[in-house]
Amino acid sequence: MSDSNTPTENLVRRTPWPETISRAVVTPLQPSVVYASPSPDRLDDQYEGRAKGYTYAREGHPNADVLAQKIDMMEGVSGGIITSSGMSAVSAVLLGLLQSGDHVVAADQLYGRSMRMLTQDMPRFGVTATLADPTNVAAMRKAVTPATKMILVEVVSNPTLRIADMQGIAALAQEIGALLVVDNTFTTPRAYRPFEHGADVVVHSVTKLLAGHSDVTLGYAVARDPALQKKIYDTSVTFGFTASPFDCWLAERGLYSFNLRFDRAQENARALADHLATLPNVKRVLYPTRQDHPDHNRATAILGEYGSNMVSFEIEGGRAAANAMTLAAPNIAFAPTLGDIGTTLSHPASSSHRALTPEARAALGMSEGFFRVSVGVEDIRVLIDEFTTAIHAAAQVN
Ligand SMILES: *Cc1c(COP(=O)(O)O)cnc(C)c1O
C-alpha cells in the first residue's frame, strides 16, 4: 500500500482547464454529460431561468445550442432544438403537438419514414392522417376533417421533384386553424424560408445538406410560438431525442461552408439537368425551374432561378440498363442519400420505393430507368463527362 501522498493520488480528480487570456478560434467540443453547479441556490437560479447554465446533456448542451442558433439564424427564428436525427425532429413535433383524436393532413410523397409514422405509428396513439397531393390545394382541402390540427408538407417532393402549392396550403392552414409544419430539408433556408410564408413549425434533417458531409445523423425542430416550442423541447427531452455533442460539432463545422456548397451545387444541378436533356437515350429530365418541369412557374416563384440541388431523370431500358449505368459511373456514389458535398445517385425502384409494385411505381412515374441525383460541388465538366459516359454505357445494353 502506498501512503496518502503518492503523486498519482489525485488522478481521479479532473485537472482544472488552463487559465488563459486567449480564446480558441474553433468552437470547443464539450462531451460532458453532467454539469456541476456551485450550490443548490445557484441550481435554482438555473432551473428558474435567472441564470444560464447546463445540468444534464439530455436537457441541453453547448454544442447543440451553438448549432441550433446557427440554424435559427438561417430560418429567421429563435429557440430551435437539435435532435438525434431528422426523424426524431419529426417525432418531437408530432408527439409534442398532437394528442389522441387529432387528425393530420399530409403530403402524399413525404419522406418515406415520415409517411410511415403518420399512417402506421401515430394511429396507435389515436392520431390519424390523410395523405393528399400537395400540388393541388383542392385535394388538400378535401382531406381536411373537423379534427384536423396539423398540415405537414415538404416543398419539393421526392423523387419526382414536384413543387407543393405553398401559398395555397398556408392559406388553407390559416383558414382552418391548423398548424403548418414544413420539412425544409430539400430546400434549405437558402432557397426557401417557411416562416416568411406562413409556416408555424419547421423541421430539418440536418444529416443532409446542412451538415453536408454524410458523417452525422441529426435533426432540427422549431416552432415560431415559444409555447409550442416548449412542448417540442419537453417531448424531445422526455423521449430522449438528444443529439451527440460530437455530431453537433461536426455539423456546425459543415455549416461554415453551407452557402458556398449550396450555391455551387444548385448551379451544377441546373447545368447537369440541361446537359442530360440533350442525350439521346434520356427520356425525361426533372429539375424544378426548367421550362419543361410540370411545376415550372410555381418553382420559379417559390425558389427563384435555381431549383435546389436535386435532379431526376429517366433513361431508356429496364434494370439491365440501370445496372450498366451505375457500374459505368464508379466515382458517383450509388447510395440512397442526398446533400453530400459529392454527387450521389439513387434508384427509387430498388431503394426508397422498392416496397411498391412495378405498376404502382409506374403510376408515380418511376420506372427501372428512373434515377435521382443529389448534385455535389465537383467541377461541372467532370460531372458531365461521368454522366455522359454512364448513360452511353446504359444505351449499349438496349
Ligand atoms: C432524410 C430525411 C428525413 C429523415 O432524416 P434522418 O436524419 O435520416 O432521420 C426527413 N425528411 C426528409 C425530407 C429527408 O430527406
The ligand as an SDF file (V2000), in Angstrom:
LIG
                    3D

 15 15  0  0  0  0  0  0  0  0999 V2000
  -33.5770   12.1870  -44.6870 C   0  0  0  0  0  0  0  0  0  0  0  0
  -34.8430   12.9210  -44.4900 C   0  0  0  0  0  0  0  0  0  0  0  0
  -35.5400   12.8350  -43.2820 C   0  0  0  0  0  0  0  0  0  0  0  0
  -35.0610   11.9930  -42.1410 C   0  0  0  0  0  0  0  0  0  0  0  0
  -33.8380   12.4450  -41.6390 O   0  0  0  0  0  0  0  0  0  0  0  0
  -32.7990   11.4990  -40.8550 P   0  0  0  0  0  0  0  0  0  0  0  0
  -31.7290   12.4580  -40.4390 O   0  0  0  0  0  0  0  0  0  0  0  0
  -32.3280   10.4630  -41.8360 O   0  0  0  0  0  0  0  0  0  0  0  0
  -33.5280   10.8780  -39.7230 O   0  0  0  0  0  0  0  0  0  0  0  0
  -36.7110   13.5570  -43.1410 C   0  0  0  0  0  0  0  0  0  0  0  0
  -37.1920   14.3090  -44.1530 N   0  0  0  0  0  0  0  0  0  0  0  0
  -36.5450   14.4140  -45.3260 C   0  0  0  0  0  0  0  0  0  0  0  0
  -37.1220   15.2600  -46.4130 C   0  0  0  0  0  0  0  0  0  0  0  0
  -35.3530   13.7180  -45.5470 C   0  0  0  0  0  0  0  0  0  0  0  0
  -34.7240   13.8070  -46.7180 O   0  0  0  0  0  0  0  0  0  0  0  0
  1  2  1  0
  2  3  1  0
  2 14  2  0
  3  4  1  0
  3 10  2  0
  4  5  1  0
  5  6  1  0
  6  7  2  0
  6  8  1  0
  6  9  1  0
 10 11  1  0
 11 12  2  0
 12 13  1  0
 12 14  1  0
 14 15  1  0
M  END
$$$$
